[in-house]
Amino acid sequence: MKSLRNAIVLALLAVLALTGLGSPAGADQQPYGKAEYKKTVFFDMYYQGEVKPRRIFTTANSGPYFKKLRWKNWGDNRTVGRGRFISDCASCGEKENKAARITMRKLIPCPKLKVNTYKFITLKVFDRERPNRVVKWPGDCPPRGEGSLIR
């Protein structure tokens, strides 16, 4: 009975090793958050990729935006950008110029462009009147046939 149990355990271990399920990220996959390519970019709503963007628009290039962004740990599994949130367009309502923070995390590879990008993006505006101004924004690689790098 003991030898049958040992044979089953060995067979299961062999299956796990062959399928990559026995290791945390699989035998041929990148570990969680590990950069596959040297360059890491942020893709805007038009899938234009940029390294360490100084400005990020939240809508079309005439709506509210983040500017003067300075990044720490760009290209790591987690990066934080600090700058200003600006809302000064004619149709945006009350004009704003407030401190802001953008956090991006979990690097994912974009094989078509041979770059990494961030999967999870959180935008925070520091506002005493509305202390919970946080928006989660999904990051992703461009769909097939779209996307380019601008820097």
Phi and psi in degrees as a GROMACS rama.xvg file:
@    title "Ramachandran Plot"
@    xaxis  label "Phi"
@    yaxis  label "Psi"
@TYPE xy
-65.4561  -37.9376  LYS-2
-69.316  -33.1767  SER-3
-65.5075  -43.6156  LEU-4
-62.7668  -43.5863  ARG-5
-62.6749  -38.2  ASN-6
-65.9687  -39.9439  ALA-7
-66.4671  -43.3177  ILE-8
-61.8517  -44.3185  VAL-9
-62.9649  -40.0731  LEU-10
-63.9335  -43.2798  ALA-11
-63.5684  -42.11  LEU-12
-62.4884  -38.8558  LEU-13
-64.8528  -42.1417  ALA-14
-63.3199  -44.2271  VAL-15
-62.0231  -41.018  LEU-16
-66.5857  -40.2689  ALA-17
-70.0618  -34.7915  LEU-18
-89.0671  -9.27109  THR-19
82.0957  3.90054  GLY-20
-77.7007  -12.9434  LEU-21
-81.7765  -17.8959  GLY-22
-104.374  158.144  SER-23
-58.1877  -37.5221  PRO-24
-118.205  7.65465  ALA-25
88.9232  155.397  GLY-26
-68.0847  -34.3103  ALA-27
-114.806  12.0605  ASP-28
-102.702  160.129  GLN-29
-74.4417  143.468  GLN-30
-62.4363  158.207  PRO-31
-51.7968  123.658  TYR-32
74.6256  9.1997  GLY-33
-87.9221  130.233  LYS-34
-70.0899  126.397  ALA-35
-88.3152  -31.9299  GLU-36
-116.468  163.814  TYR-37
-73.6626  -33.5751  LYS-38
-97.317  135.134  LYS-39
-118.93  130.523  THR-40
-129.847  161.095  VAL-41
-106.251  131.725  PHE-42
-100.571  124.784  PHE-43
-79.3336  -172.996  ASP-44
-66.1845  -16.091  MET-45
-102.486  11.2676  TYR-46
60.1409  35.4587  TYR-47
-89.5681  122.332  GLN-48
-91.3372  137.782  GLY-49
-141.925  139.075  GLU-50
-84.5622  131.109  VAL-51
44.4919  64.1747  LYS-52
-61.1663  137.056  PRO-53
-86.07  -20.619  ARG-54
-140.244  136.092  ARG-55
-132.877  121.67  ILE-56
-86.722  142.688  PHE-57
-91.373  -17.9611  THR-58
-134.404  -151.291  THR-59
-59.5617  166.388  ALA-60
-70.325  29.6587  ASN-61
-136.449  5.18866  SER-62
-101.844  -161.972  GLY-63
-58.8772  149.623  PRO-64
-153.529  166.725  TYR-65
-106.926  135.784  PHE-66
-134.767  169.61  LYS-67
53.5625  40.2537  LYS-68
-74.3421  131.897  LEU-69
-120.234  130.499  ARG-70
-108.624  142.974  TRP-71
-115.312  135.769  LYS-72
64.1387  34.6397  ASN-73
-60.0094  133.605  TRP-74
93.04  -12.5766  GLY-75
-82.5004  174.955  ASP-76
-63.3508  -22.6658  ASN-77
-139.746  130.552  ARG-78
-131.718  151.419  THR-79
-129.293  129.009  VAL-80
-112.196  135.568  GLY-81
-120.211  140.924  ARG-82
-174.445  -143.987  GLY-83
-123.022  143.65  ARG-84
-97.8294  125.331  PHE-85
-121.019  130.212  ILE-86
-132.697  99.5783  SER-87
-134.685  15.4653  ASP-88
-78.8554  159.381  CYS-89
-61.372  -36.1568  ALA-90
-98.484  9.88975  SER-91
-88.0815  -6.39162  CYS-92
88.4238  -145.593  GLY-93
-60.165  133.701  GLU-94
-71.233  141.316  LYS-95
-134.884  147.456  GLU-96
-149.825  94.7462  ASN-97
-131.013  155.243  LYS-98
-62.9324  145.907  ALA-99
-147.41  159.953  ALA-100
-138.413  136.606  ARG-101
-120.325  125.849  ILE-102
-114.604  129.363  THR-103
-122.209  139.888  MET-104
-148.088  165.792  ARG-105
62.1183  94.4378  LYS-106
-68.1697  137.882  LEU-107
-130.798  146.976  ILE-108
-83.5885  146.118  PRO-109
-117.521  87.7761  CYS-110
-58.2156  -34.9245  PRO-111
-59.5692  -40.5245  LYS-112
-100.438  -2.87878  LEU-113
56.7056  48.2939  LYS-114
-138.447  168.369  VAL-115
-105.862  157.44  ASN-116
-143.002  175.587  THR-117
-99.8787  139.113  TYR-118
-82.9867  -39.0659  LYS-119
-119.977  128.747  PHE-120
-128.996  131.9  ILE-121
-123.186  126.393  THR-122
-107.817  127.24  LEU-123
-128.497  130.039  LYS-124
-108.456  128.346  VAL-125
-85.1014  110.578  PHE-126
-140.906  116.418  ASP-127
-63.7187  -35.4209  ARG-128
-73.8755  -30.0588  GLU-129
-131.488  82.6733  ARG-130
-67.9732  -17.4641  PRO-131
-106.382  43.1168  ASN-132
-83.4043  82.4211  ARG-133
-128.918  133.678  VAL-134
-127.056  132.899  VAL-135
-96.0429  133.75  LYS-136
-129.187  122.494  TRP-137
-75.3538  132.568  PRO-138
-97.6756  154.63  GLY-139
-167.619  165.737  ASP-140
-76.6723  154.605  CYS-141
-63.6145  149.837  PRO-142
-64.6073  166.993  PRO-143
-56.6346  136.482  ARG-144
82.8317  -2.88518  GLY-145
-120.193  166.002  GLU-146
99.5894  141.204  GLY-147
-155.041  167.782  SER-148
-108.873  132.499  LEU-149
-104.379  -16.5681  ILE-150
